[in-house]
Amino acid sequence: MKERDDTDTRYAILSHRWGAEVNYEEIIRLMKMEEEERKEVKQRDGYQKIVKSCEQAAKDGYKWLWIDTCCIDKRSSAELSEAIISMHRWYQNAQICYAYLNDVSESAFPTKRDDDKFSQSNGWPEWFTRGWTLQELIAPNKVKFFNKGWVPIGNKQHLAPTLQVITGIPCEVLTSGMDGKSLTVAEIMSWAANRKTTRVEDQAYSLMGLFGVCMPVLYGEGENATQRLLLEIIRRPSDQKALSKWEPQVLWSVESQRIPLRHGRKRGLFWRRIYGLFVRRTP
């Protein structure tokens, strides 16, 4: 492992649903572990993800690969904070992103909703329900999908129509990014409406890059992270994020600009917090 500058290094990056992972500390001391401990680490699914993604990167001609689970020393709050703030840029600067769908065993990307197979994730692979994978889908220019056995099952460009159905993200955003698009705050937030994060603060932190804002990472602040995110968005010049003219007291009206939710689900706590903080009902 070696620290590199993402602006002048050709590298691949991994996007995945966390499970039994291998962290930074374990990777660093792997060869110094006792045999039993090392054997246990190597048997984890997370270790196999590292091996397989490294093999894929080498096959594609990349000498470097970045994986969040083992490339961030989470014992350091400063390093963790820097990583979270920089995450969008790292995915954007990667030459390719490998999206690993651990619950897909077929050799083809699922093109139809299957509520029986994916009963806990709106009928689609679980990867599409996680908060952090939203920017990991949008930010990289190239995203290549792999099934559980690391068989390639498609890429973002060719799968854009299906991905639009799953995520609500327009094809033009999926194929050419957010720059130059007339996207409202409500539209961008609607893409995250049905996504979940392990920690409540990550619901806000995972959206910083998409809105181009930066704020301190303070785990333990709970729902206050959402309020701070919205305040940072408000401070942005209106011409940068299609915010139109903002009245000081009103962000938008519930009646005139509802955030559409996919799959017919009710609004989650994340959206109730946003509406409670920034939306005023018209008389």
C-alpha positions as CSV (number, residue, x, y, z in Angstrom):
1,M,0.0,0.0,0.0
2,K,1.2,3.5,-0.9
3,E,-0.2,7.0,-0.7
4,R,-0.7,8.5,-4.1
5,D,-2.1,11.8,-5.6
6,D,-5.5,11.1,-7.2
7,T,-5.0,13.9,-9.7
8,D,-1.9,12.4,-11.5
9,T,-2.4,8.7,-10.9
10,R,-4.4,6.3,-13.1
11,Y,-6.3,4.1,-10.7
12,A,-9.5,1.9,-10.4
13,I,-11.8,2.2,-7.5
14,L,-14.3,-0.2,-5.8
15,S,-17.9,0.4,-4.9
16,H,-19.6,-2.2,-2.9
17,R,-22.0,-3.1,-0.1
18,W,-20.1,-3.6,3.2
19,G,-20.1,-7.0,4.9
20,A,-17.4,-8.9,6.7
21,E,-14.6,-6.5,5.7
22,V,-10.8,-6.3,6.2
23,N,-9.8,-2.9,7.6
24,Y,-6.7,-0.8,7.2
25,E,-5.1,-2.0,10.4
26,E,-5.6,-5.7,9.5
27,I,-4.1,-5.2,6.0
28,I,-1.1,-3.4,7.4
29,R,-0.2,-6.2,9.8
30,L,-1.5,-9.1,7.8
31,M,1.9,-10.8,7.3
32,K,2.8,-10.4,11.0
33,M,-0.4,-12.1,12.2
34,E,-0.4,-15.5,13.9
35,E,-1.4,-18.2,11.4
36,E,-4.9,-18.7,12.8
37,E,-5.7,-15.0,12.7
38,R,-4.3,-14.6,9.2
39,K,-6.3,-17.6,8.0
40,E,-9.5,-16.1,9.5
41,V,-8.9,-12.8,7.8
42,K,-8.3,-14.4,4.4
43,Q,-11.5,-16.4,4.6
44,R,-13.7,-13.3,4.9
45,D,-15.7,-12.1,1.9
46,G,-14.1,-8.7,2.3
47,Y,-10.6,-10.2,1.7
48,Q,-11.8,-11.9,-1.4
49,K,-13.2,-8.6,-2.7
50,I,-9.8,-7.0,-2.3
51,V,-8.1,-9.9,-4.1
52,K,-10.6,-10.0,-7.0
53,S,-10.8,-6.3,-7.5
54,C,-7.0,-6.1,-7.5
55,E,-6.9,-8.9,-10.1
56,Q,-9.5,-7.0,-12.2
57,A,-7.6,-3.7,-12.0
58,A,-4.4,-5.5,-13.1
59,K,-6.3,-7.1,-16.0
60,D,-7.5,-3.7,-17.1
61,G,-4.0,-2.2,-17.0
62,Y,-4.2,-0.3,-13.7
63,K,-1.3,-0.4,-11.2
64,W,-3.4,1.2,-8.4
65,L,-6.7,0.5,-6.8
66,W,-8.5,2.3,-4.0
67,I,-10.9,0.5,-1.6
68,D,-12.6,2.4,1.2
69,T,-12.6,-0.5,3.7
70,C,-8.8,-0.9,3.8
71,C,-7.4,2.4,2.4
72,I,-8.7,4.6,5.2
73,D,-7.3,4.4,8.7
74,K,-10.5,4.9,10.6
75,R,-8.6,5.1,13.9
76,S,-7.7,8.6,12.9
77,S,-10.6,11.0,13.0
78,A,-8.7,13.5,10.9
79,E,-8.0,10.9,8.1
80,L,-11.6,9.7,8.2
81,S,-12.9,13.2,7.9
82,E,-10.6,14.0,5.0
83,A,-11.6,10.8,3.2
84,I,-15.3,11.6,3.6
85,I,-14.9,15.1,2.3
86,S,-12.7,13.9,-0.6
87,M,-14.7,10.8,-1.5
88,H,-16.7,12.3,-4.4
89,R,-13.5,13.6,-6.0
90,W,-11.7,10.3,-5.6
91,Y,-14.5,8.5,-7.4
92,Q,-14.8,11.2,-10.0
93,N,-11.0,11.1,-10.8
94,A,-10.9,7.3,-11.0
95,Q,-10.4,5.9,-14.5
96,I,-13.0,3.2,-13.7
97,C,-15.2,2.1,-10.9
98,Y,-16.0,-1.5,-10.2
99,A,-19.5,-1.9,-8.7
100,Y,-19.7,-5.2,-7.0
101,L,-23.3,-6.6,-6.6
102,N,-22.9,-9.4,-4.0
103,D,-26.5,-10.5,-4.2
104,V,-26.6,-11.0,-8.0
105,S,-25.6,-14.6,-9.0
106,E,-26.9,-14.5,-12.6
107,S,-24.5,-13.8,-15.5
108,A,-26.7,-10.8,-16.7
109,F,-27.7,-7.6,-15.0
110,P,-31.2,-7.7,-13.6
111,T,-33.5,-5.7,-15.9
112,K,-36.8,-6.4,-14.1
113,R,-37.8,-5.8,-10.6
114,D,-37.9,-9.0,-8.5
115,D,-39.6,-8.5,-5.1
116,D,-39.1,-12.2,-4.2
117,K,-35.4,-12.3,-4.7
118,F,-34.7,-8.7,-3.5
119,S,-37.4,-8.5,-0.9
120,Q,-35.4,-6.3,1.4
121,S,-34.2,-3.8,-1.2
122,N,-37.2,-2.6,-3.2
123,G,-37.0,-5.5,-5.8
124,W,-33.5,-4.6,-7.0
125,P,-29.9,-5.4,-5.8
126,E,-29.1,-4.0,-2.4
127,W,-26.3,-1.9,-3.8
128,F,-29.0,0.5,-5.1
129,T,-30.4,1.1,-1.7
130,R,-27.3,2.4,0.1
131,G,-26.6,6.1,0.6
132,W,-22.9,6.2,-0.4
133,T,-23.4,4.3,-3.6
134,L,-25.4,7.1,-5.1
135,Q,-22.4,9.3,-5.6
136,E,-20.3,6.2,-6.5
137,L,-22.7,5.6,-9.4
138,I,-22.8,9.2,-10.6
139,A,-19.3,10.6,-10.0
140,P,-17.1,8.1,-12.1
141,N,-17.1,8.4,-15.8
142,K,-17.0,4.6,-16.2
143,V,-18.8,2.2,-13.9
144,K,-18.5,-1.5,-14.6
145,F,-20.9,-3.9,-12.8
146,F,-19.9,-7.4,-11.5
147,N,-22.0,-10.2,-10.1
148,K,-21.2,-12.2,-7.0
149,G,-18.7,-14.4,-8.9
150,W,-16.9,-11.3,-10.3
151,V,-18.3,-11.9,-13.8
152,P,-18.9,-8.6,-15.6
153,I,-22.6,-8.0,-16.2
154,G,-22.7,-4.5,-17.8
155,N,-21.6,-0.9,-17.6
156,K,-23.2,2.4,-16.7
157,Q,-23.3,3.7,-20.3
158,H,-25.2,0.7,-21.8
159,L,-27.4,0.1,-18.8
160,A,-28.4,3.8,-18.4
161,P,-32.1,3.2,-19.2
162,T,-32.4,0.4,-16.7
163,L,-30.5,2.4,-14.1
164,Q,-32.8,5.3,-14.6
165,V,-35.8,3.0,-13.8
166,I,-34.0,1.7,-10.6
167,T,-32.6,5.0,-9.3
168,G,-34.7,7.8,-10.8
169,I,-31.5,9.4,-12.1
170,P,-32.0,10.7,-15.7
171,C,-30.0,8.9,-18.4
172,E,-28.2,12.1,-19.4
173,V,-26.8,12.4,-15.9
174,L,-25.8,8.8,-15.8
175,T,-24.0,9.0,-19.2
176,S,-22.4,12.4,-19.0
177,G,-22.5,13.6,-15.4
178,M,-24.2,16.5,-13.6
179,D,-22.1,19.4,-15.0
180,G,-24.2,21.7,-17.2
181,K,-27.5,20.0,-16.3
182,S,-30.4,22.1,-14.9
183,L,-31.0,20.1,-11.8
184,T,-32.9,21.4,-8.8
185,V,-32.0,20.7,-5.2
186,A,-35.3,18.7,-4.9
187,E,-34.5,16.6,-7.9
188,I,-31.0,15.6,-6.6
189,M,-32.4,14.9,-3.1
190,S,-35.1,12.7,-4.6
191,W,-32.4,10.3,-5.8
192,A,-31.4,9.7,-2.2
193,A,-35.0,9.5,-0.8
194,N,-35.1,5.7,-0.4
195,R,-31.5,5.0,0.4
196,K,-30.2,4.1,3.8
197,T,-26.9,4.5,5.7
198,T,-25.6,2.7,8.7
199,R,-25.0,6.0,10.6
200,V,-27.6,8.8,10.4
201,E,-25.0,11.5,9.8
202,D,-24.0,9.7,6.5
203,Q,-27.3,10.6,5.0
204,A,-26.0,14.1,4.8
205,Y,-22.3,13.5,4.4
206,S,-22.9,11.2,1.4
207,L,-24.5,14.1,-0.5
208,M,-21.9,16.7,0.0
209,G,-20.0,15.9,-3.1
210,L,-23.1,15.9,-5.3
211,F,-24.0,19.4,-4.2
212,G,-20.4,20.6,-4.3
213,V,-20.3,21.7,-0.6
214,C,-17.9,21.0,2.2
215,M,-18.5,20.9,5.9
216,P,-16.8,19.4,9.0
217,V,-17.5,15.7,9.6
218,L,-18.8,15.4,13.2
219,Y,-19.9,11.8,14.0
220,G,-22.2,11.9,17.0
221,E,-24.1,15.0,15.8
222,G,-27.0,12.9,14.6
223,E,-29.7,14.7,12.7
224,N,-28.0,18.0,12.9
225,A,-25.8,16.9,10.0
226,T,-28.8,17.2,7.7
227,Q,-29.5,20.7,8.9
228,R,-25.9,21.8,8.3
229,L,-26.0,20.3,4.8
230,L,-29.1,22.2,3.8
231,L,-27.5,25.4,5.2
232,E,-24.4,24.9,3.1
233,I,-26.5,24.3,0.0
234,I,-28.4,27.6,0.7
235,R,-25.1,29.4,0.9
236,R,-24.1,28.3,-2.6
237,P,-24.6,30.9,-5.4
238,S,-28.0,30.1,-7.1
239,D,-26.5,29.8,-10.6
240,Q,-24.3,26.9,-9.5
241,K,-27.1,24.5,-8.5
242,A,-30.2,25.8,-10.2
243,L,-31.6,27.1,-6.9
244,S,-33.5,30.0,-8.6
245,K,-34.2,32.9,-6.3
246,W,-34.4,31.9,-2.7
247,E,-36.5,33.7,-0.2
248,P,-34.8,33.8,3.3
249,Q,-37.7,32.0,5.0
250,V,-38.8,29.6,2.3
251,L,-36.9,26.9,0.5
252,W,-39.8,25.6,-1.5
253,S,-43.5,24.9,-1.0
254,V,-44.7,21.4,-0.3
255,E,-47.7,22.1,-2.5
256,S,-45.9,23.5,-5.5
257,Q,-42.8,21.3,-5.6
258,R,-43.1,17.9,-4.1
259,I,-40.1,15.5,-4.1
260,P,-41.2,12.4,-6.0
261,L,-40.5,9.1,-4.3
262,R,-40.0,5.9,-6.2
263,H,-41.5,2.5,-5.4
264,G,-44.6,4.2,-3.8
265,R,-42.9,4.3,-0.4
266,K,-43.7,6.8,2.3
267,R,-41.2,9.5,3.0
268,G,-38.4,8.4,5.4
269,L,-37.1,10.2,8.5
270,F,-34.5,11.9,6.3
271,W,-37.2,13.7,4.3
272,R,-39.3,14.5,7.3
273,R,-36.3,16.2,8.8
274,I,-35.7,18.2,5.7
275,Y,-39.3,19.3,5.4
276,G,-39.5,20.1,9.1
277,L,-36.4,22.4,8.8
278,F,-36.9,24.1,5.5
279,V,-40.4,23.8,4.1
280,R,-43.3,26.1,4.9
281,R,-46.8,25.2,3.9
282,T,-48.7,27.9,1.9
283,P,-51.7,29.3,3.6
